[in-house]
Amino acid sequence: MRTQTKYEEIMLHEIRTLPATLLPQVLKMVRLLKEGVLNVAKPGSNVDTQKTGFCGVWHDKRSAEDIIADISTHRSGFGGRRVEL
C-alpha cells in the first residue's frame, strides 16, 4: 500500500501496533473526528458538539471570576508540586 504523506505512514504504523480488540473503537473515534473537522471547515456550519463528543458549550450561571476561583482552589498540582496561578 502506497501512502501519500509522512503523516499517513505514521498513522498506519500506530494503528498496526494496536491490539485488534481496540480497532473498532479507534475507527469510531477517527470517523467522529473526521466528521467534526469536515463540518467545522464548512462556512456557516453549525456543528452539533453533543454528537461528536469532543467539546461543547460550558453552561454555568457563575461569573468568570467565580469559575476561575473554583478551578484554582481545586487544583492539586502535578506530582505534589505547589502550583501558583
Backbone bond lengths (Angstrom), bond angles and torsions (degrees), N, CA, C in turn:
res aa  C-N    CA-C-N  psi(-1)  N-CA   C-N-CA  omega(-1)  CA-C   N-CA-C  phi
1 M - - - 1.455 - - 1.529 108.32 -
2 R 1.321 115.28 129.99 1.450 120.35 179.18 1.518 109.81 -95.62
3 T 1.320 116.45 136.42 1.461 120.23 179.31 1.518 109.58 -105.70
4 Q 1.332 114.64 156.74 1.459 119.98 -176.56 1.521 112.88 -89.48
5 T 1.304 117.33 -32.18 1.455 119.74 -175.82 1.524 110.57 -137.15
6 K 1.296 114.86 165.32 1.466 120.65 175.68 1.529 110.27 -62.55
7 Y 1.320 117.15 -35.47 1.467 120.43 179.51 1.522 111.31 -62.37
8 E 1.326 116.98 -39.19 1.458 119.82 177.52 1.528 110.90 -62.43
9 E 1.320 115.99 -41.38 1.464 120.08 177.92 1.527 110.69 -60.99
10 I 1.316 116.21 -43.68 1.464 120.95 179.87 1.528 110.22 -64.26
11 M 1.338 116.17 -45.20 1.464 119.85 -179.52 1.526 110.96 -63.08
12 L 1.318 117.41 -43.85 1.458 120.34 179.00 1.524 111.44 -62.11
13 H 1.323 116.30 -40.10 1.468 119.54 177.54 1.527 110.46 -62.04
14 E 1.334 116.60 -45.54 1.463 120.42 -179.88 1.526 111.20 -62.23
15 I 1.317 116.79 -42.73 1.466 120.97 -179.10 1.525 110.49 -66.44
16 R 1.321 116.55 -41.94 1.471 120.12 -178.49 1.520 112.71 -66.15
17 T 1.315 117.69 -21.76 1.468 119.90 -179.65 1.532 112.70 -92.94
18 L 1.324 117.18 0.67 1.469 121.01 177.10 1.525 110.62 -82.79
19 P 1.324 116.58 151.19 1.465 119.26 173.06 1.534 109.92 -63.64
20 A 1.323 116.88 142.50 1.464 121.79 -177.51 1.524 111.92 -57.91
21 T 1.314 117.63 -29.59 1.467 120.49 -178.62 1.529 112.63 -66.77
22 L 1.335 117.24 -21.81 1.469 120.85 -179.85 1.524 113.03 -87.95
23 L 1.311 118.02 -14.91 1.464 120.53 -173.33 1.531 114.40 -59.99
24 P 1.333 121.08 -39.92 1.474 118.41 176.85 1.530 112.53 -60.87
25 Q 1.329 116.41 -38.13 1.465 120.63 178.45 1.524 110.79 -67.12
26 V 1.318 116.97 -42.21 1.467 121.96 179.39 1.519 109.55 -63.25
27 L 1.319 117.19 -43.55 1.462 120.89 179.27 1.527 110.91 -60.18
28 K 1.320 116.25 -43.40 1.470 120.33 178.47 1.532 110.88 -61.56
29 M 1.337 116.64 -43.59 1.470 120.33 -179.70 1.524 111.12 -65.06
30 V 1.320 117.39 -41.20 1.465 120.70 179.33 1.523 110.37 -63.78
31 R 1.331 116.41 -42.96 1.472 119.33 179.27 1.523 111.83 -64.62
32 L 1.342 117.40 -40.62 1.462 120.15 177.53 1.523 111.25 -64.87
33 L 1.318 116.15 -41.91 1.461 120.55 178.22 1.523 110.23 -62.52
34 K 1.328 116.19 -46.84 1.463 121.08 179.90 1.527 110.80 -59.41
35 E 1.327 116.54 -46.67 1.463 121.16 179.73 1.527 111.12 -60.72
36 G 1.328 116.48 -43.93 1.459 120.60 179.42 1.508 112.58 -64.10
37 V 1.314 116.90 -43.01 1.474 121.12 -179.22 1.512 110.30 -67.65
38 L 1.317 117.38 -43.55 1.463 119.98 -179.56 1.517 111.37 -65.70
39 N 1.326 118.60 -37.34 1.462 121.26 178.71 1.515 111.62 -69.30
40 V 1.323 117.35 -37.42 1.467 120.94 178.99 1.517 110.16 -68.10
41 A 1.326 117.11 -34.26 1.460 121.30 -176.82 1.526 112.33 -70.00
42 K 1.324 117.67 -20.88 1.458 120.53 -179.60 1.522 110.05 -76.41
43 P 1.328 117.68 128.45 1.468 119.68 178.08 1.524 110.73 -60.86
44 G 1.324 116.03 132.84 1.454 121.74 177.41 1.508 114.25 76.03
45 S 1.343 117.35 9.05 1.466 118.52 -179.33 1.518 109.86 -74.71
46 N 1.300 115.33 151.02 1.453 121.89 179.21 1.523 107.13 -122.96
47 V 1.324 117.22 89.45 1.457 122.57 -174.38 1.522 110.25 -70.63
48 D 1.312 116.13 132.73 1.459 121.99 175.23 1.521 107.84 -82.69
49 T 1.330 117.35 97.83 1.463 121.07 -175.41 1.514 111.95 -68.01
50 Q 1.321 118.26 -24.94 1.457 120.00 177.18 1.526 109.95 -65.53
51 K 1.324 116.77 -33.10 1.455 121.65 -179.17 1.529 110.75 -69.97
52 T 1.332 117.14 -43.22 1.460 119.86 -177.78 1.518 111.40 -78.02
53 G 1.323 117.11 -33.48 1.451 120.45 179.69 1.516 113.88 77.45
54 F 1.309 118.54 3.31 1.462 120.34 -177.63 1.528 112.58 -82.31
55 C 1.302 116.94 -34.59 1.455 119.55 179.16 1.525 107.84 -160.50
56 G 1.271 115.54 171.50 1.453 118.30 -179.83 1.511 111.05 -163.71
57 V 1.290 115.25 -175.13 1.455 122.16 -179.04 1.523 108.72 -83.82
58 W 1.317 116.28 137.99 1.458 121.98 178.21 1.518 107.38 -85.78
59 H 1.328 117.02 117.73 1.466 121.25 178.44 1.522 108.55 -105.58
60 D 1.318 116.60 114.73 1.453 121.29 -179.55 1.520 107.93 -159.81
61 K 1.312 116.79 136.48 1.465 120.42 -178.67 1.527 112.29 -90.31
62 R 1.340 115.45 -5.29 1.467 118.82 -179.74 1.525 110.57 -75.96
63 S 1.328 115.38 159.51 1.464 119.46 176.49 1.528 109.17 -74.71
64 A 1.309 116.31 162.68 1.467 120.97 178.64 1.522 110.62 -58.18
65 E 1.330 116.85 -39.12 1.459 121.09 179.89 1.531 111.26 -62.48
66 D 1.339 116.79 -41.47 1.466 120.93 178.96 1.529 111.67 -65.87
67 I 1.324 116.13 -40.36 1.467 120.07 179.18 1.520 110.40 -65.26
68 I 1.322 117.17 -44.50 1.467 121.53 178.80 1.524 110.44 -62.59
69 A 1.320 117.14 -42.43 1.468 120.61 178.74 1.527 110.39 -62.27
70 D 1.322 117.01 -41.12 1.460 121.39 178.97 1.530 110.85 -63.18
71 I 1.322 116.66 -45.88 1.469 120.54 178.14 1.522 110.36 -61.33
72 S 1.319 116.68 -45.06 1.469 120.81 -178.48 1.518 112.48 -61.74
73 T 1.338 117.53 -40.67 1.466 120.08 -178.31 1.523 112.73 -73.23
74 H 1.326 117.40 -21.19 1.458 120.46 -179.21 1.526 113.68 -97.78
75 R 1.309 117.20 0.72 1.466 120.36 177.38 1.517 109.17 -69.69
76 S 1.327 115.23 136.11 1.464 119.18 179.43 1.523 112.24 -107.15
77 G 1.310 117.12 -5.98 1.457 119.72 -178.29 1.512 110.53 83.93
78 F 1.301 115.92 174.66 1.455 121.48 -178.47 1.505 108.25 -114.20
79 G 1.337 116.77 119.25 1.449 120.44 179.07 1.514 113.75 64.11
80 G 1.319 117.88 30.08 1.453 121.22 178.30 1.511 114.79 82.41
81 R 1.323 117.53 1.02 1.467 119.90 178.36 1.528 110.09 -72.83
82 R 1.300 115.76 148.43 1.460 120.64 173.91 1.538 106.89 -83.16
83 V 1.313 116.06 126.02 1.446 121.00 -178.96 1.516 108.85 -113.29
84 E 1.299 116.01 121.06 1.477 121.28 177.08 1.511 108.36 -100.38
85 L 1.305 116.34 128.94 1.453 120.46 179.00 1.504 110.82 -103.78
